[in-house]
Every structure is written in structure tokens, then in C-alpha cells.
Amino acid sequence: MFTATSHCTSRSKVALATAMFLTLATVIFAGGGAQTTTQASGSRVIGISKIVAHPALDAVEQGIQDELTELGFTDLTYDLQNANGEASTAASIASKFQADRVALAIGIATPTAQALVNNLRGIPVIYSAVTDPIGAGLVESEDRGGEFVTGISDLTPVKEQLELLVRLQPSIRRIGHVYSSGEANAVALADLAKAAAEELGLEFIGSTVANSAEVRTAAQSIVNRVDAYYVSTDNTVVSAMNALLEVAANGGKPVMSADPSSAEDGGVLAAWGFDYYKMGRATGRLVSRILNGEAPASIGVQYLTDPNDVNLVLNLDVAKELGISVPQDLLDSASVLIRNGQLVQQ
């Protein structure tokens, strides 16, 4: 099992995110597309809004429902909404939830969480998979929620992920990073990636996008200037991962991802980050506390802190194509290996 914990100071965010990976690190470094459930008589409706459909956010959505079912909430039905990457659609979904007077609303990823917080009145809001809830304006501090708002962050240690990439290919000197300029979480992570790259003596080369349709062009614009790509938990970019991977493959450049859920389809050399299904389960437990009467204001920002919440995916097919030899200790540490097109769970 894993835990979600609250911490008190803004300075502690990055330190905690780094600390939660230490067990694995010691080894390594030693509105549109709604699917609305019909409401049963007497049931409570939980509104769930995600910014876009991709494996990580879909896993959060499923984990929430599975956890609440396992906890015995038999009177719940779900209004599942997908904003398809559009802020205006996210706002419309929030207005729908307000008009329907849902019992509780969940925002998966920063833009949808922001839309819920900005538009709902008198309805509890739980955010999930949000990198920087304070910077996004969802809550004012780490140790307390808002009157109707609390949730779980997915802040990850970017520096350690870049170190893993460099360990796999020591010749890397220039890191390419495609990110969404319109997602608060993506901008925050880009700032962390730039600082981490500089600390590691690497050149950081960024390329911004406004939507997923621009990912291919943004990746192509820097492919001849970088040695590898780093992909954060940026929903806009992850939803168009195949476009970036195609550019990287054609250029012979490895890709390191912070989202293991989106790496299992192939193309990514390595992915190290949260198991988002487990994040969904943790979110479900948080929802249960609110449904049972606990005040959101009494619950600070939650983080997943158990090393079992983290997955390492290594693609040996990509490594072979790039002439990369993966160290044995990394092979032993991986949660998933991809070999000859097959996924091997470890």
C-alpha cells in the first residue's frame, strides 16, 4: 500500500518530491468527449473533469472509481467529462457541474482543476495530478486546503530524471524540452528542467506549443540542436507523444519521459515517474474523506511518498536501435521492460 501525506512549507515541495524517489534512486545512482453515467434514484453524482484523454489521466479517472467502489460507496454515479485540451470547454464543464449540483467535483490536471475552482460555488473540489497547486491558484498554502478545495500533487524530481537519462547516454550535452506555454504545470516543470539541466552542466533548449497539434513542429524545430528530449507530465505534449517520438526516432535522439503510463506503447527510451492509477486510488481515498464529512480546509496538499508509487519503464528495443547498453542494475530495478515489442512486468 502507499500513502498520501501533507507538508507545511512551500520550500518542502521539491525536497519532498526528491525524497519520495530516494529508495529507487539509491539503486539507480548508486467537453467534448463526455461519458456520462446515468444517475440512479437516490444516488450522489461525482463530476470528474479531465483536460484531455491520455493513458495517465485515464488511469487516474479509473483509479478514483475503483477505490470508491472498493470502499463501499454504492450510492455514487459519475459524470465523466473530457475538455479535449480546451480551457473554454473546461469552464463549460464546470458550469454544467454547478447547474447539476453535483455532490463533489474532481479536476484531473491543472486547467480543469482551475476551471472547477473558479466556477463552482458551495461544491467541494478535489484536484488530482496537479504539479503546483499553489502556483496554479488552487490553494494558498501547503498545510491547508481552501474552504471547498483540496487535492493531490504529482510534482516529480526533474533533476533525478535527467540524471537517469545522462546515465543511459553519457554523451548527452543538450536537452530538448517541448512544453505547453498555456499550462501552469508545464511552465513550472520547464523552469525546473532548465534549472536542473544547468546544475548538471547541460544546455537546455526549449520549444513551446499552444496546443497538441503544434507538438510535431516544435520538436522538429530543435531536433538538430539537441542530443535528447525530456518530456514532463505536460498533458498537451503527452497527448501528442507519438508525434514527438516520430521526430526523435527519425533524428536518432532518445526520449526520457516522466510519465510511465504513456511509455508502454513504445518509442520512449526510459520513463520514470508516478503510477497514475495509484494516484487515482489515492484521490479516491481523499474523496471518501470529504464525502464522510471532513472539511477540505483541514487537508493540506497531498503527495504520494511510497517508492512503490513510482514506476521505471525501460525500452530495450529503443536502446538497441540507439546503440545504448543499459546497466544491469537498471534492468533489475525496472517495473516494466519492453523487449522485442513485448511488455515484461517485473
N, C-alpha and C positions, 0 to 999 in steps of 0.2 A: 504494500500500500504506500501511498505518498501523501504528503501534507501540503497545505497552503498556509502560509504564515504572514503576519503583518509586521511591518517595521516602521520606525518612527521618524527618521530623518531623511531628507532628500539626498544627502550625501551617501546614504546607505544603499541606494538603489543599485548603482554599478557594482559596489563591493559585494552586495548580496548576490547579484546575478553571476558574478565571477565565482563566488564561494559555492554556489549550488552545483557548479560543474567540477569542483576540485577532485572529487573521487575519480571521475573519468580522466581528468587532466593529469593526475599523477601517473596514470598508466601511459597516456599519450606522450607526455613530455618528460616523463622521467627522462426592383419594383416591378420589377417586371416579372421575374420568374417565380411567382408565389406558388407554394404548395400548401393550401390551407386545409387543416384538418377540420372536419365537420364537428361542431360543438354538440356534445351530448347534453341532455337535460340535466341541469344541476351542476355541470362541470365548471371549473375555472379555466379561463383561457390564458395561456402564456404566449405572448408575442415574441418571436425571435426574428431579428433582422440582421442579415449579414451583408457586407458590402459587395461581395462577388462570390461566385461559386468556384472553389478550387479545393483540392484534397484536404488541406489543413483546416480551412474554415468549415468544410462539410463535416470533418471529423469532430470538431468542437460541437457543432449542431447536434450530431448523433449522440455524442457522449453525454450531453446535457439530458436528453430524453431518456437514455438508457439508465443514467444514475437516478433520476427522479422515479422512474418505474421501479427500479430495484429498491428504492427507499420506501415504496409503498404508496406513492401518490397516485391513486387510481382515479381521482376526480379531475385530472388535468387533460386538456386538449391543447394543441399547438397551432398557432398561426405562423407558418414559416414563410418568411419573405426574403427576397434577394434583390438588392438595389442595383445589381448589374453595373457596379462601378460608378453610378451617378449620384452625386450629392443631392440633387433635386428629388430623385426617386427615394432616397433615404429619408428626406424630410416628409414626403408624401406618405411613406410607410408609417412614420411616427404619428402623423395626423390621423391615419386610419386607426392605429392602436388607441389613440386618445378618444376618438369617436366611439370605438367599440368598448371602451373602458376595460381593457384587459387587466387581469389581476396583477400582472408583472410583465415587464418588457426587458428583453436581453439584446444588447448590441454586440455583435461579434465583429471586432476590428474597430479602429478609431473613428472613421467617418460615420458609421451607423450609430455607434455609441454617442457621438456628439449630437447627431440629429435627434436621438431619443431624449437626451438630457435637455436640449434646447427647446423641445416642442411639447414634452409631456408635463402635465401638472397633476400632482397628487397620486402618481403611479410610481411604484418602485422601479428603478432601472438598475440592471446588473450589466456591467461591461465585462467582456472577455477578449483575450488576445489583443490587448491594448499595450503598446510599448511604454508610453509615458503618459499616464492618466492625468498627472498634474499639469504637464506642459500642454496637454490637449484640452485643458479647462474642464475636465470632468469632476475633479475633486480639488480641494485646496491644499491638502496635506496628506502625507502617507499614513499617519496614525489614526485618521478619522475619515469616514465617508461623508457624503453630503446628506442632507435631510432625507432624500429619497434615492441616493446613489452610492453604490459600492461595486467592487469587482476585482478582477484578476489581471495582472500584467504578464506579458510574455517577453520582458526585457532579457536579452541574452548577451553573454560576454563576447563582443565582436573581436576583441584582440586575440582571444584564445582560438577563435575560428580561423582568423588569418594566420596565426602561428601554425595551425594544423595544415593549412594549405601550403605554406612555405616548407614545412617539414616534408610533405609529399613531393614537392618540386622545388628544391633549394635554389634553383637558378632564377626564380621569380624576383623581379625588381619593381615591376609596375602593376598595380592593381586597378582594374577597371570596375566601376560600380555604376550600374544603371538604376535610377530610382525615381519615384514619383515626387514631383515638386509640390503636389497638392495634398499629399497625405502627411499629416503631422508626424506620425510614427516613422514614416520613411525618411523624412528630413532629419529627425532626431538620430536615426540609425546611421544615416550618411555622415552626420557630424562625428559620431562615434567611430565609424570606419575610417574617416580621414585622420582623426587623432591617433587611432591605433596604428594605422599604416605609417604615419610619421614616426611614431615611437619605435616601430620595428625597422626603420630605415628604408621604407618602401615609398615609392611615388604613388599618390592617389590620383586617379583620373576619373572624374565623374561625368555622367551624361544623364540629363533629366528628361522625363516624359510627363505629359499631361494625362495620358490615358494608355490603355494596353495596346492600342493599335500602333503606337509610336515606339514600342519596345525594340522591334527588329531594327528600325532605322537608327535608334540611339545606340544599340550595340554595334552596328556596322560602323558608326561614325568614329568609334575609338578602337576598333579591333586591331588596327595596325600600330597602335600606340601602347598596347597593354600586353602583359605576359599571361594574365589570367583574369577571370571575372569573379567577383564576390557578389552573391545575391542575398540580401537580407530578408526579413519577414515582411516584405513590401507587397501588399496584396495586388497592386496594379501590375507589378512586374511578374510575380509568381503566377498570376492568371494567364500570362503570355510567355511562360517559361520556355515552351517549345521553340518559339521564335528566337529567343536569346541563345538557346542551346544549339540551334542550327548554325547561327552565325559563329559561335565559339568553335563548333566542330569543324566548320569549313576553314577557320583560321588556325586550327590546331592549338586552341587555348583551353586549358582546364577551367572548370567551374566549381566553385565552392559555394554551397547553399546553407543557409541557417534553417531551412525547412525540410526535414527528412520526409515528410508526407508527400511532397511534390518531387522527390528524387527517385522514388522507386520505379517510375516509368522509364528510367534510363536517361543517359546523357550527362548527368552530373557526376563529376569525379568523386566528390565526397560531400556529405551533408551531415551536419552535427547540430542538433537543436532539440526542441521540445517534441514530445509525443502529444500532438494536439487532441487526440481522442482522450488522453488522460486529463488534459486541460479542460475538456468538455465535462468530464466526470467531476472534476473539482468545482467547476462552475455550477453543476447541478447540485452539489452539496451546499454551496453558498446560497443558491436559490431556495433550497429547503429551509435554511435558517430564517430567511426572510418570510417565507410562507408560514413558518411556525411562530412568527410574531417578533423576531429580533429586529431591532431598528437598524437600517443601513448606516446611519451616522455613527453607530458604535463599532463598525467594522472598517478597519483601515485597508489600504491596498494589500492585496494578497499576492503571494508568489509561490510557485512550485519550487520546492527546495530539495526534494529527494533525487539522488542520482538516477534512480530508476525512471524518472520522468523524462530522461534525456536519451535520445537515440543517435547512434552513429551509423550512417549508411556509406558503404564503400562500393564503387562500381569498378570491378576488376577488368571488365571489358574496355572501359574508357581508359583505365590506367595502361592497359596493354597497347591500345592504339597510340597513346601519347608517349610510350616508352618509359613509363613510370613504374618503379619497383616499390610495392607497398611493404613497409616494415612488418615483421611478424607480430609484434605487439599490438599494432593497429588492427591487423586481421583478427587477432584474438579478442580485441575489445569491441569490435563492430557488432551492432544489433542485427544488421542486415548486410549480407554480401550479395552482389549481383555478379554472376559468373555465367558466361555462355548464354546470356539473356534470361537466366533463371534467378529468382529471388531465393536466397537461403537465409532463413531466420536462425539466429544463434541465441 
